[in-house]
Structures are given as structure tokens and as C-alpha cells.
């Protein structure tokens, strides 16, 4: 007891010293946590934010009044402001002022959104105003005589629109809208070039009037934005907090000085105390030796030279070496440390400093390693000066490591389970929950602990018998699982799959219950959604082909028993593809939804309307008295389609064709009946569209012929029936061949040479165009490489690409793979795409064009002038070649207006640095005019029809 008291008296000063040192360290941290550099950095960021905000407002005004043309400064300023706000969040967080920036951040996010809206509307406004003024000048400068009343309408539109843009008066806006509408109605009766230019003038006037007011409103909204004021307020809050903390730090420095003095006094007292305890330590040496040999930890004592002078029995056991072998050796020979991971421990021994940590050791004669927990410290000399050596205690902590690993694994599993887990005591009250429980139920750990699960989650959906059965099973078998309805904290009911297991002690008494459950809401909803998707069209919500087939088969059985007929009505939309191409797929989807609703209004209760995909719809009439009932419905459908559909602000007229098949006259099987209705629809289309046809056996032959042609086309590549013909493109200056256009032909074994206008549309409608396009491109590339090797003077080969190919997500990779395999020089390949392909998903098309041009492949726009959106897309798309459609070329001989259009196209293409190819040249006058207009390449029957390779190389323009 006396020894223990002495030991305590020895330790107390050290504990006091450690406590004072910890306080001193805390005071040091508190007194140095303020940095003037942080404040300077925040102040600089604030000034930059305000300057950038002012610069953005100034640039917006300059952009609005066209003093600045690009948006790069807005983008750069916005990005810099966002970076500065992120930096400010870090600086404010140091003073726990994150919320001070929230209002400024919200204002900036709102302003950034307005900036995006401004750029979009202002770009459209500026672009349209530019084209509007040019078109107005062109109308005034036309060589042809424009009727006076036309010019008056044009002048009124120009005057009111430009006055409104400059003065921004609402009254002038109304005058401008009225003038544009008058011109729009009048232009339908105009002819010639003035009509084309006037239509474009109306389109751009609408864009100017529709975008001018939104641009002004956006600017007003940005001017009222409170970003600058809230940034200044946040900075004031920062400054106040900064100086308050600075004052606290000064007080902590004064306290630190006081505690430093106290600590110095304490250290002196401890030193004096050690001198008195040295003798006591010597007296207890023999006793400590005896104690050390019976400790469960190994003890090693080293002298001043770090040579072993003491080892207890447990240390010999752990190191697998006897004391006689180790006494007198240096510490690095005693302790077999396998690597340099214990640098701190070795340093502590050498420096005589304290150490407390783990070190991996290797036992003598063994390659295995084990972790040991070391506690070491210097031995004071008997004289109290310096140290007499170093002593360490260590023990094998392998078992603790394994136990801790198991505990950490169990904790991670408990915390990271996606299923909710609850641990309850034998009385049923909750002892612990995991995070998933709180996420699923809404109850926190504080709200759930100590309560019975039924009190917290009970839904009232299960009776007492249910719970009696559950507890009976749990007590008998030790576990229960099943589906149960519970209630969340917000009152919402939810289904869960629950599994309960009882935990018993060695005597079999229940200690705890562990419950594991998962929320089945998503799975239930998914099952319902999947069931709905399996039988319904995802776009319109109508029945799909599967549900229609089930109902048709059921209706056939019922009609057979009742001895009455039924009808299947098949229809699709006329011109739906052109609507999709012009307005885009989203608007096409809206049209399909409206068609479905309009058709539903025409049906009786018990009839079934289904969408089979695309623009195909089917109607089942299970109860009819006569085929005339189906015909009456068809007429009502045709009349309903006479009214326009409103899609995306446009009135769209889309007719339909209807095919009808009657059970049992036309077929007694559901699939055959549908097929015959499809044949009747095909016949209705051939009869002129916007009509209906009943199935007739004789008229189905054309449909079968088309089906046979489609089947044969799918085997054309494998059977080597396709041929590539080449039409030369001749230089207008040298009259020598420069390039060729590759055109596909089908050499059918029975039908002979089939022109592309018969099978290309069929390939596009069936999806075979991808395979056909790949064959054409690969064959053309191989042929061009062969020409290069044999010295044929052809510098470029153009291959046509369908709009359907552009929709294939792997189109670019496929083209580049073919070019690589065939060793085709990229700069000699040209891909031709029709003008209409640019309007279908323009962003995707632009991405494809840019990727090809980056590789060196040229892009050509075919049939230019036949689409309605040429001018609006030409300036945006990366295009190298413009091909003037042959209809313009052939009309130049008789129509002066057409000649002016061709000249304008040439000027436009050259101003955009595009090369021009004219198609359909058949006469010398045509060639001379086009050469005078600066057209670089000429293509047409004047030089050659499309011919196979063996005839191409014999043409005069090639051999010349």
C-alpha cells in the first residue's frame, strides 16, 4: 500500500504537467486561428465579384444594343463568379458563416439562368434582324417588277418592325404584328422570287417581334437582381465576425502566458520530486523484477547504450529467444522488426522519448509476423540526471485485431445495409436501429429507441389474429418472415418484407429480437408499371399489339358463339414522316397523342383502340350488325381528320387511310384478320389516300408483291445483287473529271435492273438502309483506292447517306471503321446528305458533321433549295459542298426567276466558303450560265449518265 501511494505521488506531477501542457496547446491553437491573409483574400474576392457583376450588366447592355457581338465575355465572367463563390464558401466556412452567402448564391443562380435566357433570345433576335434587313433590301432591289401593293405591304412591315425595335412602344408592336399578318396572308398569292423573299421576311419578322419583348423583360429582371447588395451584406457579416474572433484570440494569448508560467513552476516541482523518489525506486527494484516475470506482457530494459539489460519471461516467450542469448545485445538485434514501418518506435528508443503504439514483430525462426502493442519510455538515472536506459512493455494483440475487425465489419454491415434493421430487447422495445430504418420510416433513433415497433409503425391494416400467428411462429421456430403493411412517420402506408429472428442465451431464454425489413413500394409500383407497359403503348396509353391481340381472339370466340360478325379497322397517318422531319419527333409524339384522343371520341364503349407503333392504329369493333357499321366508322374517322391538329403552335393537317377486314368473311383467325386489314390499308393508300377500303382478295396481290420485294432486298447484299454506278462531276473550268457520285442499283435476277426510287424508300421504311448504306460506303472506298493505284484521275468520291443512318448511334464509328479498313484517304471522301436531314435532330446532325470534318471527311448538302429551312441551317452547320438541285438547273432555260435564285444560291455558298456542285445539266446553255455564276463542278447527262466502273474510265472527260 505504501509503495502504491509513493507511485501515485510520483505520477500525479506528471499528470498535472500533461494536463497543463494540453491546456497550453489548446490556448495556442485558439490564439492563432485568425489570419489577416484570409480577410484580405475575402476582401479581394468581394471586389472581384462586384466588378465582374458590373461588367456582366454592362456587356448585356452592349449586346442588347449590338455594340458587342460575342457572348464570350458573359461566359467567362459567369464562370469566374461561380469559381469565386466556391472560394468564398470555403473562407466563410472557416468562421462558420456558410449561411451568410446563401441569398447571394440564390440571386446569382437566378441571374445566371436569366443570362442563359438572354443569350438564347438575343441571338435569335440579332440574327433575325440581320436577315430581316437584308431581305428587305433584296426585295427593293429585285430586277423584276414588284407590284406596288406588294411593296407597300413590305414597307409597312419593315417600317413598323424597325420603329418598334428602336422605340419599343407597345402600340407600335401591335401595328407591326398586324402588318406582318397582312403580308403573311398576301404572300400566298405572290409568285416568283419576291414571294420566296417575302416569306422569309415574314418568318424573320415574327422572330423579331416574338423575341424582342422577352429580351427586354430579361434585362429588367437582371437589373432588379440583388446579387451585389447581398454580397456586400455577406461581407459585412464576415468582417464583424472576423474582428470579434480576433479580439478573442488576443485574450487567449494572455491566458497562454499565464499558463506557461504555471507550467514552468510545475516542471521545476516535478524535477525536485524525482530526486526524492530515486531511492524508493532502487528499493523496489527486486520486487519489480519478481512482478515483471509474472506479468502477461513482455518487459525489456535497455541501458544507456541501448543494450539489453533486463527481459522477463513473457518477452522470451513472445520473441522465441532465451535471456542468455539476448542480454548485452543492442535493441535492433533483440527486436526483429521486419520492415521500416516502425520508424517512430526506433526513433523513440534512440532519442529516449516515450512511445505508445503498435509495431509488427517477427518471432525467431519464423517467417510469420504478429502485431504487438508497445509502451516505452526512458529509465531515469539514480542520480536524477539524464536517463539510465529505456524500458518497453509489449504484448501480442493479434486476437484484439481480429475481434476489432469483426466488430468493424459488423458495424459497417449494420450501418450500410439497404434494408432497415432493428434490434429489440426481450420485452419488444427497440434498442437500436440502423440508418436505413430512419430513411424508410422517417423516425430518428431518438424517436424510436425505447418504443415497441407497433407503437411507432402500426398501420391498423392487420387484425390481432395476424400478430398472434406471427408471434406463435416466432416463439416456436425462432424466426418469422412475411409481407406486412406499416405506416411511415408522415402517415404514408407502405408495404414491407419483414424478417424477425430471436437471439437466445445458452439457457434458451430470449435476449433480443433482430428484425430486418425492406420497403417494397418501388417493387410494387414497378410490377404494376411493367404490367401496364406489357399491354399498353408507352406514348399514348392506348392498348398495344399484345393487348389488342388478346381482345381480338376473345372477341372472335364470342362472335363465333353468337354467330355475328366483327370488324378490324387499320389506319395510319398520311405525311407523318414529313411532319416528324419538319417539326421534330417531340412534336410528332404530341400529334400521335392527339390522334389517339380524337379516335377514342369516335368509339363506342366496348370497342378497343390500339397503337401498334409509329403512326399505325388499330380498332376492334366486336359487335357490328353489318360491314356498313365499320364503313360508317371509317367515314367518321376521315371526317374527323379534316380538322387540323394544334401541334407546337402550328395547325397541322394530317389525313389518314383506313383498311377494314370483317370476321368471318375475310378470315377466321385473328392474325390473318389483322394482316388482311393491313392489306386493305395498303390498297386504300394506293387508291389516293384519305379514303377507306375493305379487304379484297384480288387487291392483296400488290401488297404481296411489295412484301416479296422487301424479302428479296434483305438478301441482295448476301447474293451479290447490288451494283454501284458512278456519275462524273466535271470541273467547269477544265471540263475534266474531278470527282464522282456513287449511286446504288439493284440487279434483280428476275426483275432486271431496279432503279433506286423503287427500293431505297423500301429500305428506309424497313430499316434495311443501314446495311445497304454500309455496303455502298465500303464498295465505294475500295473502288476509289483501286482508282488511285491504277492512276485514274478522280480526286473525290461522294457517297449518299440516308437520314435514317444518321439516327444510328454507331453511324460515326461505322464510317471511320470502314475508312480505316479500306485505307481510304479521308480527304478524298465526301458524304452527301439531303437538306431535310438537317432539320431532324439538328444538334445530333451538327455533332456528326463536326466530327467528320475534324477527321478530314467532307460534307455535302444534296438537293439544296427543295427544303424550307435552308438559310436558317446553312450558317450553323459545318458544310463543305452545296449541291444545287436539278429542278433549278433545268428550269433556268425557261424561267428568269429560277436563274436569279440559282445566282443567289451561288453567291450565298461562296460567301460561306462552300464549294458548289450543280446537278442535272443537260444542255450547253445551262453549263455556260452555271460557269458564269462561279459553280465549280458540273454533273448531269451532258457529260454522262450514271455508269458502272468499266464504262466510267472510258468516258472522254476521264481519258481526255
LINLIN-V652459 format. One record per pair of residues at least 6 apart in sequence whose ideal C-beta (glycine too) atoms are under 6 Angstrom apart, sorted by the first residue. I is the first residue (numbers start at 1). J is the second residue. D is the distance in whole Angstrom. If there is no record, write none. Layout:
# LINLIN-V652459
i:I j:J d:D
i:I j:J d:D
This chain:
# LINLIN-V652459
i:6 j:280 d:5
i:10 j:277 d:5
i:13 j:270 d:4
i:13 j:273 d:5
i:16 j:266 d:6
i:17 j:266 d:5
i:20 j:263 d:4
i:20 j:266 d:6
i:23 j:259 d:6
i:24 j:259 d:5
i:27 j:252 d:5
i:27 j:255 d:5
i:27 j:256 d:4
i:30 j:252 d:4
i:31 j:249 d:5
i:31 j:252 d:4
i:31 j:253 d:4
i:31 j:256 d:6
i:34 j:245 d:5
i:34 j:246 d:5
i:34 j:249 d:5
i:38 j:91 d:6
i:39 j:242 d:5
i:42 j:91 d:5
i:42 j:238 d:6
i:45 j:84 d:5
i:45 j:87 d:6
i:45 j:88 d:6
i:46 j:235 d:5
i:48 j:84 d:6
i:49 j:84 d:5
i:49 j:231 d:5
i:50 j:228 d:6
i:52 j:77 d:5
i:52 j:80 d:6
i:52 j:81 d:5
i:53 j:227 d:6
i:53 j:228 d:5
i:55 j:77 d:6
i:56 j:77 d:5
i:59 j:68 d:6
i:59 j:73 d:5
i:59 j:74 d:6
i:62 j:68 d:4
i:63 j:122 d:6
i:71 j:119 d:5
i:74 j:115 d:6
i:78 j:112 d:6
i:88 j:101 d:6
i:92 j:98 d:6
i:92 j:100 d:6
i:92 j:101 d:6
i:95 j:241 d:5
i:97 j:238 d:6
i:97 j:241 d:6
i:100 j:234 d:4
i:100 j:237 d:5
i:101 j:234 d:5
i:103 j:230 d:4
i:104 j:227 d:6
i:104 j:230 d:4
i:104 j:231 d:5
i:104 j:234 d:6
i:107 j:225 d:5
i:107 j:226 d:5
i:107 j:227 d:4
i:107 j:230 d:6
i:108 j:227 d:5
i:111 j:222 d:6
i:111 j:225 d:5
i:111 j:227 d:6
i:114 j:218 d:5
i:114 j:221 d:5
i:114 j:222 d:5
i:117 j:218 d:5
i:118 j:218 d:5
i:121 j:211 d:5
i:121 j:214 d:5
i:121 j:215 d:5
i:122 j:215 d:5
i:124 j:207 d:6
i:124 j:211 d:5
i:125 j:211 d:4
i:125 j:212 d:6
i:125 j:215 d:6
i:128 j:204 d:4
i:128 j:207 d:4
i:128 j:208 d:5
i:129 j:208 d:6
i:131 j:204 d:5
i:132 j:204 d:4
i:135 j:197 d:5
i:135 j:200 d:5
i:135 j:201 d:4
i:136 j:158 d:5
i:138 j:197 d:5
i:139 j:154 d:5
i:139 j:197 d:5
i:146 j:194 d:5
i:153 j:182 d:6
i:153 j:183 d:5
i:153 j:186 d:6
i:156 j:179 d:4
i:157 j:179 d:5
i:157 j:180 d:5
i:157 j:183 d:5
i:157 j:205 d:6
i:160 j:175 d:4
i:160 j:176 d:4
i:160 j:179 d:5
i:161 j:176 d:5
i:161 j:205 d:5
i:161 j:208 d:6
i:163 j:172 d:5
i:164 j:172 d:4
i:164 j:173 d:5
i:164 j:176 d:5
i:176 j:209 d:6
i:177 j:209 d:6
i:180 j:202 d:6
i:180 j:205 d:5
i:183 j:202 d:6
i:184 j:202 d:5
i:187 j:195 d:6
i:187 j:198 d:5
i:187 j:199 d:6
i:192 j:897 d:4
i:193 j:897 d:5
i:193 j:900 d:5
i:274 j:384 d:5
i:275 j:384 d:5
i:278 j:382 d:5
i:278 j:384 d:6
i:292 j:299 d:5
i:292 j:312 d:4
i:293 j:312 d:5
i:293 j:313 d:5
i:297 j:393 d:5
i:297 j:395 d:4
i:298 j:314 d:5
i:298 j:315 d:3
i:298 j:318 d:5
i:298 j:394 d:5
i:299 j:312 d:4
i:299 j:315 d:6
i:299 j:393 d:5
i:300 j:311 d:6
i:300 j:315 d:6
i:300 j:392 d:5
i:301 j:309 d:5
i:301 j:310 d:3
i:301 j:391 d:5
i:302 j:308 d:6
i:302 j:331 d:6
i:302 j:389 d:5
i:302 j:390 d:5
i:303 j:309 d:5
i:303 j:389 d:4
i:304 j:389 d:6
i:306 j:330 d:6
i:306 j:331 d:5
i:307 j:328 d:6
i:307 j:330 d:6
i:308 j:326 d:5
i:308 j:327 d:6
i:308 j:329 d:6
i:308 j:334 d:5
i:311 j:323 d:5
i:311 j:326 d:6
i:316 j:323 d:6
i:320 j:363 d:4
i:320 j:364 d:4
i:321 j:364 d:5
i:326 j:334 d:5
i:331 j:349 d:6
i:336 j:362 d:5
i:338 j:362 d:5
i:338 j:369 d:6
i:342 j:359 d:4
i:345 j:355 d:5
i:345 j:359 d:5
i:348 j:355 d:4
i:349 j:390 d:5
i:352 j:378 d:4
i:352 j:387 d:5
i:354 j:377 d:5
i:355 j:376 d:4
i:356 j:375 d:5
i:358 j:371 d:5
i:358 j:373 d:6
i:359 j:372 d:6
i:359 j:374 d:5
i:360 j:369 d:5
i:360 j:371 d:6
i:361 j:372 d:5
i:362 j:369 d:5
i:370 j:396 d:5
i:370 j:398 d:5
i:371 j:397 d:5
i:371 j:401 d:6
i:372 j:394 d:4
i:372 j:396 d:6
i:373 j:395 d:6
i:373 j:397 d:5
i:374 j:392 d:6
i:374 j:394 d:5
i:375 j:393 d:5
i:376 j:392 d:4
i:378 j:387 d:4
i:378 j:390 d:5
i:379 j:387 d:6
i:379 j:388 d:5
i:379 j:389 d:4
i:379 j:391 d:5
i:380 j:387 d:6
i:381 j:388 d:4
i:414 j:434 d:5
i:415 j:434 d:6
i:415 j:435 d:6
i:417 j:434 d:6
i:417 j:436 d:6
i:419 j:436 d:6
i:419 j:516 d:5
i:419 j:518 d:4
i:420 j:436 d:4
i:420 j:437 d:4
i:420 j:440 d:5
i:420 j:517 d:5
i:421 j:434 d:5
i:421 j:516 d:5
i:422 j:430 d:6
i:422 j:433 d:5
i:422 j:437 d:6
i:422 j:515 d:4
i:423 j:431 d:5
i:423 j:432 d:4
i:423 j:512 d:6
i:423 j:514 d:6
i:424 j:430 d:5
i:424 j:513 d:5
i:425 j:431 d:5
i:426 j:510 d:5
i:428 j:452 d:5
i:429 j:450 d:6
i:429 j:452 d:6
i:430 j:448 d:5
i:430 j:449 d:6
i:430 j:451 d:6
i:433 j:445 d:6
i:433 j:448 d:5
i:438 j:444 d:6
i:440 j:519 d:5
i:441 j:488 d:5
i:442 j:488 d:5
i:442 j:489 d:3
i:442 j:490 d:6
i:443 j:456 d:6
i:443 j:489 d:5
i:448 j:456 d:6
i:457 j:486 d:4
i:457 j:487 d:6
i:459 j:485 d:5
i:459 j:486 d:5
i:459 j:487 d:4
i:459 j:493 d:5
i:461 j:485 d:4
i:470 j:480 d:5
i:473 j:480 d:5
i:474 j:480 d:5
i:474 j:500 d:6
i:478 j:502 d:5
i:479 j:501 d:5
i:480 j:500 d:5
i:481 j:499 d:4
i:483 j:497 d:6
i:484 j:496 d:6
i:484 j:498 d:5
i:485 j:493 d:6
i:485 j:495 d:6
i:486 j:496 d:6
i:487 j:493 d:6
i:494 j:519 d:6
i:494 j:521 d:5
i:495 j:520 d:4
i:495 j:524 d:6
i:496 j:517 d:4
i:496 j:519 d:6
i:496 j:520 d:6
i:497 j:518 d:5
i:497 j:520 d:6
i:498 j:517 d:4
i:499 j:516 d:5
i:500 j:513 d:6
i:500 j:515 d:5
i:501 j:514 d:5
i:502 j:510 d:5
i:502 j:513 d:6
i:503 j:511 d:5
i:503 j:512 d:4
i:504 j:510 d:6
i:505 j:511 d:5
i:535 j:546 d:6
i:535 j:547 d:4
i:536 j:544 d:6
i:537 j:544 d:5
i:537 j:611 d:4
i:539 j:589 d:6
i:540 j:593 d:5
i:540 j:596 d:4
i:540 j:611 d:5
i:542 j:596 d:5
i:542 j:609 d:6
i:542 j:610 d:6
i:542 j:611 d:5
i:543 j:608 d:6
i:543 j:610 d:4
i:545 j:612 d:5
i:548 j:610 d:4
i:548 j:618 d:6
i:551 j:608 d:5
i:551 j:620 d:6
i:552 j:620 d:6
i:552 j:670 d:4
i:553 j:670 d:5
i:555 j:566 d:5
i:555 j:622 d:4
i:556 j:670 d:6
i:559 j:566 d:5
i:565 j:624 d:6
i:565 j:662 d:6
i:565 j:663 d:6
i:566 j:622 d:5
i:566 j:663 d:5
i:567 j:621 d:4
i:567 j:624 d:5
i:567 j:630 d:4
i:567 j:660 d:6
i:567 j:662 d:5
i:568 j:661 d:5
i:568 j:673 d:5
i:568 j:677 d:5
i:569 j:619 d:4
i:569 j:660 d:5
i:570 j:618 d:5
i:570 j:659 d:4
i:570 j:677 d:4
i:570 j:678 d:5
i:570 j:681 d:5
i:571 j:617 d:5
i:571 j:656 d:5
i:571 j:658 d:5
i:572 j:615 d:5
i:572 j:616 d:5
i:573 j:615 d:4
i:573 j:654 d:5
i:573 j:656 d:6
i:574 j:655 d:4
i:574 j:689 d:5
i:575 j:654 d:6
i:576 j:615 d:4
i:579 j:588 d:6
i:580 j:588 d:4
i:581 j:836 d:5
i:581 j:839 d:6
i:581 j:840 d:5
i:583 j:648 d:6
i:587 j:647 d:5
i:587 j:648 d:4
i:590 j:647 d:5
i:591 j:645 d:6
i:591 j:647 d:5
i:594 j:645 d:5
i:598 j:640 d:6
i:599 j:609 d:5
i:600 j:609 d:6
i:602 j:636 d:5
i:603 j:609 d:6
i:607 j:621 d:6
i:608 j:620 d:4
i:609 j:619 d:5
i:610 j:618 d:5
i:611 j:617 d:6
i:612 j:618 d:6
i:621 j:630 d:6
i:627 j:662 d:5
i:630 j:660 d:5
i:634 j:658 d:4
i:634 j:692 d:4
i:641 j:655 d:5
i:641 j:656 d:5
i:644 j:651 d:4
i:644 j:653 d:5
i:645 j:652 d:5
i:655 j:690 d:4
i:657 j:681 d:6
i:657 j:684 d:4
i:657 j:685 d:5
i:657 j:689 d:5
i:658 j:684 d:6
i:658 j:692 d:4
i:659 j:677 d:5
i:659 j:680 d:3
i:659 j:681 d:3
i:659 j:684 d:6
i:659 j:693 d:6
i:660 j:680 d:6
i:660 j:694 d:5
i:661 j:673 d:5
i:661 j:676 d:4
i:661 j:677 d:4
i:661 j:695 d:5
i:663 j:673 d:6
i:666 j:676 d:5
i:666 j:695 d:5
i:667 j:673 d:4
i:667 j:676 d:5
i:676 j:695 d:4
i:679 j:700 d:4
i:679 j:703 d:5
i:680 j:693 d:5
i:680 j:694 d:6
i:680 j:695 d:4
i:682 j:703 d:5
i:683 j:693 d:5
i:683 j:699 d:5
i:684 j:691 d:5
i:684 j:692 d:6
i:684 j:693 d:4
i:710 j:762 d:6
i:710 j:766 d:6
i:713 j:759 d:6
i:714 j:768 d:6
i:716 j:722 d:5
i:716 j:746 d:6
i:717 j:775 d:5
i:721 j:747 d:5
i:722 j:746 d:6
i:723 j:745 d:5
i:723 j:747 d:5
i:724 j:742 d:5
i:724 j:779 d:5
i:725 j:743 d:5
i:725 j:745 d:5
i:725 j:946 d:4
i:725 j:947 d:6
i:725 j:948 d:6
i:726 j:740 d:4
i:726 j:742 d:6
i:726 j:952 d:5
i:727 j:741 d:5
i:727 j:946 d:4
i:728 j:737 d:5
i:728 j:740 d:6
i:728 j:943 d:5
i:728 j:944 d:5
i:728 j:957 d:6
i:729 j:738 d:6
i:729 j:739 d:4
i:729 j:917 d:6
i:729 j:937 d:4
i:729 j:939 d:5
i:730 j:737 d:6
i:730 j:938 d:5
i:730 j:943 d:5
i:730 j:957 d:5
i:731 j:738 d:5
i:732 j:931 d:4
i:732 j:935 d:6
i:732 j:938 d:5
i:736 j:957 d:6
i:736 j:960 d:6
i:737 j:957 d:5
i:737 j:958 d:5
i:738 j:795 d:5
i:738 j:937 d:6
i:739 j:795 d:6
i:739 j:796 d:3
i:740 j:794 d:6
i:740 j:797 d:6
i:741 j:798 d:5
i:742 j:780 d:4
i:742 j:797 d:6
i:742 j:799 d:5
i:743 j:946 d:5
i:744 j:756 d:6
i:744 j:776 d:5
i:745 j:753 d:6
i:746 j:754 d:4
i:746 j:759 d:5
i:747 j:753 d:6
i:748 j:754 d:5
i:763 j:769 d:4
i:763 j:772 d:5
i:764 j:802 d:6
i:764 j:804 d:5
i:769 j:802 d:5
i:769 j:804 d:5
i:770 j:808 d:6
i:773 j:805 d:5
i:776 j:799 d:6
i:777 j:799 d:5
i:777 j:818 d:5
i:778 j:818 d:5
i:780 j:797 d:5
i:780 j:799 d:5
i:781 j:822 d:4
i:781 j:824 d:4
i:782 j:822 d:5
i:784 j:797 d:5
i:785 j:822 d:6
i:785 j:823 d:6
i:787 j:794 d:5
i:792 j:953 d:6
i:796 j:828 d:5
i:796 j:830 d:6
i:798 j:830 d:4
i:798 j:832 d:5
i:800 j:832 d:5
i:801 j:831 d:5
i:801 j:833 d:5
i:803 j:837 d:4
i:803 j:840 d:6
i:805 j:811 d:5
i:806 j:837 d:6
i:806 j:845 d:6
i:812 j:848 d:6
i:812 j:851 d:6
i:826 j:855 d:5
i:826 j:856 d:4
i:826 j:857 d:5
i:827 j:856 d:5
i:829 j:857 d:5
i:830 j:858 d:4
i:830 j:860 d:5
i:831 j:859 d:6
i:832 j:860 d:5
i:832 j:862 d:5
i:834 j:862 d:5
i:834 j:863 d:5
i:835 j:861 d:6
i:835 j:863 d:6
i:835 j:864 d:6
i:835 j:867 d:4
i:835 j:870 d:6
i:836 j:867 d:5
i:838 j:845 d:6
i:838 j:873 d:5
i:838 j:877 d:6
i:839 j:869 d:5
i:846 j:877 d:6
i:849 j:859 d:5
i:849 j:877 d:6
i:849 j:878 d:5
i:850 j:878 d:5
i:853 j:878 d:5
i:858 j:880 d:4
i:859 j:879 d:5
i:859 j:880 d:5
i:860 j:881 d:4
i:860 j:883 d:6
i:861 j:879 d:5
i:861 j:882 d:6
i:862 j:883 d:5
i:863 j:885 d:5
i:864 j:882 d:5
i:864 j:883 d:6
i:864 j:884 d:6
i:865 j:885 d:5
i:865 j:888 d:6
i:866 j:885 d:5
i:881 j:915 d:5
i:881 j:917 d:6
i:882 j:909 d:4
i:882 j:914 d:5
i:882 j:916 d:5
i:883 j:917 d:5
i:883 j:919 d:6
i:884 j:905 d:6
i:884 j:918 d:5
i:886 j:919 d:4
i:886 j:920 d:2
i:888 j:898 d:6
i:888 j:902 d:5
i:889 j:918 d:5
i:889 j:920 d:5
i:889 j:921 d:6
i:889 j:926 d:6
i:890 j:920 d:5
i:891 j:898 d:4
i:892 j:898 d:5
i:892 j:899 d:5
i:892 j:929 d:6
i:903 j:933 d:5
i:906 j:916 d:6
i:906 j:933 d:4
i:906 j:934 d:6
i:909 j:916 d:5
i:915 j:936 d:5
i:916 j:935 d:5
i:916 j:936 d:6
i:917 j:937 d:4
i:917 j:939 d:6
i:918 j:930 d:5
i:918 j:935 d:5
i:918 j:938 d:6
i:919 j:939 d:5
i:920 j:940 d:5
i:921 j:927 d:6
i:921 j:938 d:5
i:921 j:940 d:3
i:921 j:942 d:5
i:922 j:940 d:6
i:922 j:941 d:5
i:922 j:942 d:5
i:927 j:938 d:6
i:943 j:957 d:6
i:944 j:955 d:5
